[in-house]
Amino acid sequence: MNDGGVAFPVSLRGWGHNGACGMSLRDYFAAKALQGLLANSALAYRDQWSLVAQAYSFADNMIHLRVQA
């Protein structure tokens, strides 16, 4: 699965690491989508698992469309 790579890469060179790490772009997109879903009072009390699944579905679609552009 394409997670979009690192959303906010941080170079860890010199800290005992040879690369970058950070939150995946997929997780970042899902967090933003979930924030929007929870802001809708009609959805805020729905099953949490379905909201999270929907947020990741939005994230996956955003990554897919981003790659297509």
CNS distance restraints for C-alpha pairs under 8 A (distance, minus, plus):
assign (resid   2 and name CA) (resid  63 and name CA) 7.76 0.50 0.50
assign (resid   3 and name CA) (resid  24 and name CA) 6.13 0.50 0.50
assign (resid   3 and name CA) (resid  25 and name CA) 6.18 0.50 0.50
assign (resid   3 and name CA) (resid  26 and name CA) 4.96 0.50 0.50
assign (resid   3 and name CA) (resid  27 and name CA) 7.83 0.50 0.50
assign (resid   3 and name CA) (resid  60 and name CA) 7.89 0.50 0.50
assign (resid   3 and name CA) (resid  63 and name CA) 7.57 0.50 0.50
assign (resid   4 and name CA) (resid  24 and name CA) 6.53 0.50 0.50
assign (resid   4 and name CA) (resid  25 and name CA) 5.00 0.50 0.50
assign (resid   4 and name CA) (resid  26 and name CA) 5.86 0.50 0.50
assign (resid   4 and name CA) (resid  63 and name CA) 6.16 0.50 0.50
assign (resid   5 and name CA) (resid  24 and name CA) 5.53 0.50 0.50
assign (resid   5 and name CA) (resid  25 and name CA) 5.79 0.50 0.50
assign (resid   5 and name CA) (resid  26 and name CA) 7.88 0.50 0.50
assign (resid   6 and name CA) (resid  21 and name CA) 6.73 0.50 0.50
assign (resid   6 and name CA) (resid  22 and name CA) 5.70 0.50 0.50
assign (resid   6 and name CA) (resid  23 and name CA) 5.73 0.50 0.50
assign (resid   6 and name CA) (resid  24 and name CA) 4.44 0.50 0.50
assign (resid   6 and name CA) (resid  25 and name CA) 5.57 0.50 0.50
assign (resid   7 and name CA) (resid  22 and name CA) 6.67 0.50 0.50
assign (resid   7 and name CA) (resid  23 and name CA) 5.60 0.50 0.50
assign (resid   7 and name CA) (resid  24 and name CA) 5.15 0.50 0.50
assign (resid   7 and name CA) (resid  25 and name CA) 4.36 0.50 0.50
assign (resid   7 and name CA) (resid  28 and name CA) 6.83 0.50 0.50
assign (resid   8 and name CA) (resid  21 and name CA) 7.99 0.50 0.50
assign (resid   8 and name CA) (resid  22 and name CA) 5.77 0.50 0.50
assign (resid   8 and name CA) (resid  23 and name CA) 6.49 0.50 0.50
assign (resid   8 and name CA) (resid  24 and name CA) 7.90 0.50 0.50
assign (resid   9 and name CA) (resid  20 and name CA) 5.66 0.50 0.50
assign (resid   9 and name CA) (resid  21 and name CA) 5.61 0.50 0.50
assign (resid   9 and name CA) (resid  22 and name CA) 5.40 0.50 0.50
assign (resid   9 and name CA) (resid  23 and name CA) 7.86 0.50 0.50
assign (resid  10 and name CA) (resid  20 and name CA) 5.24 0.50 0.50
assign (resid  10 and name CA) (resid  21 and name CA) 5.75 0.50 0.50
assign (resid  10 and name CA) (resid  22 and name CA) 6.43 0.50 0.50
assign (resid  11 and name CA) (resid  19 and name CA) 6.08 0.50 0.50
assign (resid  11 and name CA) (resid  20 and name CA) 4.66 0.50 0.50
assign (resid  11 and name CA) (resid  21 and name CA) 7.15 0.50 0.50
assign (resid  12 and name CA) (resid  16 and name CA) 7.24 0.50 0.50
assign (resid  12 and name CA) (resid  17 and name CA) 5.42 0.50 0.50
assign (resid  12 and name CA) (resid  18 and name CA) 6.44 0.50 0.50
assign (resid  12 and name CA) (resid  19 and name CA) 5.98 0.50 0.50
assign (resid  12 and name CA) (resid  20 and name CA) 5.82 0.50 0.50
assign (resid  12 and name CA) (resid  21 and name CA) 7.58 0.50 0.50
assign (resid  13 and name CA) (resid  17 and name CA) 5.32 0.50 0.50
assign (resid  13 and name CA) (resid  18 and name CA) 5.16 0.50 0.50
assign (resid  13 and name CA) (resid  19 and name CA) 6.39 0.50 0.50
assign (resid  13 and name CA) (resid  20 and name CA) 7.97 0.50 0.50
assign (resid  14 and name CA) (resid  18 and name CA) 7.80 0.50 0.50
assign (resid  23 and name CA) (resid  27 and name CA) 6.55 0.50 0.50
assign (resid  23 and name CA) (resid  28 and name CA) 6.76 0.50 0.50
assign (resid  24 and name CA) (resid  28 and name CA) 6.34 0.50 0.50
assign (resid  25 and name CA) (resid  29 and name CA) 6.08 0.50 0.50
assign (resid  26 and name CA) (resid  30 and name CA) 6.07 0.50 0.50
assign (resid  26 and name CA) (resid  56 and name CA) 7.45 0.50 0.50
assign (resid  26 and name CA) (resid  59 and name CA) 5.57 0.50 0.50
assign (resid  26 and name CA) (resid  60 and name CA) 6.71 0.50 0.50
assign (resid  26 and name CA) (resid  63 and name CA) 7.10 0.50 0.50
assign (resid  27 and name CA) (resid  31 and name CA) 6.04 0.50 0.50
assign (resid  27 and name CA) (resid  56 and name CA) 7.69 0.50 0.50
assign (resid  27 and name CA) (resid  59 and name CA) 7.54 0.50 0.50
assign (resid  28 and name CA) (resid  32 and name CA) 6.33 0.50 0.50
assign (resid  29 and name CA) (resid  33 and name CA) 6.14 0.50 0.50
assign (resid  29 and name CA) (resid  55 and name CA) 7.99 0.50 0.50
assign (resid  29 and name CA) (resid  56 and name CA) 7.76 0.50 0.50
assign (resid  29 and name CA) (resid  58 and name CA) 7.71 0.50 0.50
assign (resid  29 and name CA) (resid  59 and name CA) 4.98 0.50 0.50
assign (resid  29 and name CA) (resid  62 and name CA) 7.62 0.50 0.50
assign (resid  30 and name CA) (resid  34 and name CA) 5.97 0.50 0.50
assign (resid  30 and name CA) (resid  52 and name CA) 7.81 0.50 0.50
assign (resid  30 and name CA) (resid  55 and name CA) 4.87 0.50 0.50
assign (resid  30 and name CA) (resid  56 and name CA) 4.94 0.50 0.50
assign (resid  30 and name CA) (resid  57 and name CA) 7.89 0.50 0.50
assign (resid  30 and name CA) (resid  58 and name CA) 6.82 0.50 0.50
assign (resid  30 and name CA) (resid  59 and name CA) 4.98 0.50 0.50
assign (resid  31 and name CA) (resid  35 and name CA) 6.11 0.50 0.50
assign (resid  31 and name CA) (resid  55 and name CA) 7.21 0.50 0.50
assign (resid  32 and name CA) (resid  36 and name CA) 6.40 0.50 0.50
assign (resid  33 and name CA) (resid  37 and name CA) 6.23 0.50 0.50
assign (resid  33 and name CA) (resid  55 and name CA) 5.12 0.50 0.50
assign (resid  33 and name CA) (resid  56 and name CA) 7.86 0.50 0.50
assign (resid  33 and name CA) (resid  58 and name CA) 6.76 0.50 0.50
assign (resid  33 and name CA) (resid  59 and name CA) 7.25 0.50 0.50
assign (resid  34 and name CA) (resid  38 and name CA) 6.05 0.50 0.50
assign (resid  34 and name CA) (resid  51 and name CA) 6.92 0.50 0.50
assign (resid  34 and name CA) (resid  52 and name CA) 6.58 0.50 0.50
assign (resid  34 and name CA) (resid  54 and name CA) 7.99 0.50 0.50
assign (resid  34 and name CA) (resid  55 and name CA) 5.14 0.50 0.50
assign (resid  35 and name CA) (resid  39 and name CA) 6.19 0.50 0.50
assign (resid  36 and name CA) (resid  40 and name CA) 6.81 0.50 0.50
assign (resid  37 and name CA) (resid  43 and name CA) 6.50 0.50 0.50
assign (resid  37 and name CA) (resid  44 and name CA) 7.09 0.50 0.50
assign (resid  37 and name CA) (resid  51 and name CA) 7.26 0.50 0.50
assign (resid  37 and name CA) (resid  55 and name CA) 7.74 0.50 0.50
assign (resid  38 and name CA) (resid  43 and name CA) 6.33 0.50 0.50
assign (resid  38 and name CA) (resid  44 and name CA) 4.78 0.50 0.50
assign (resid  39 and name CA) (resid  44 and name CA) 6.99 0.50 0.50
assign (resid  40 and name CA) (resid  44 and name CA) 6.18 0.50 0.50
assign (resid  41 and name CA) (resid  45 and name CA) 7.55 0.50 0.50
assign (resid  46 and name CA) (resid  50 and name CA) 7.53 0.50 0.50
assign (resid  46 and name CA) (resid  51 and name CA) 7.17 0.50 0.50
assign (resid  47 and name CA) (resid  51 and name CA) 6.56 0.50 0.50
assign (resid  48 and name CA) (resid  52 and name CA) 6.22 0.50 0.50
assign (resid  49 and name CA) (resid  53 and name CA) 6.07 0.50 0.50
assign (resid  50 and name CA) (resid  54 and name CA) 6.04 0.50 0.50
assign (resid  51 and name CA) (resid  55 and name CA) 6.11 0.50 0.50
assign (resid  52 and name CA) (resid  56 and name CA) 6.27 0.50 0.50
assign (resid  53 and name CA) (resid  57 and name CA) 6.13 0.50 0.50
assign (resid  54 and name CA) (resid  58 and name CA) 6.27 0.50 0.50
assign (resid  55 and name CA) (resid  59 and name CA) 6.27 0.50 0.50
assign (resid  56 and name CA) (resid  60 and name CA) 6.03 0.50 0.50
assign (resid  57 and name CA) (resid  61 and name CA) 6.24 0.50 0.50
assign (resid  58 and name CA) (resid  62 and name CA) 6.12 0.50 0.50
assign (resid  59 and name CA) (resid  63 and name CA) 6.22 0.50 0.50
assign (resid  60 and name CA) (resid  64 and name CA) 6.10 0.50 0.50
assign (resid  61 and name CA) (resid  65 and name CA) 6.08 0.50 0.50
assign (resid  62 and name CA) (resid  66 and name CA) 5.97 0.50 0.50
assign (resid  63 and name CA) (resid  67 and name CA) 6.21 0.50 0.50
assign (resid  64 and name CA) (resid  68 and name CA) 6.40 0.50 0.50
assign (resid  65 and name CA) (resid  69 and name CA) 6.37 0.50 0.50
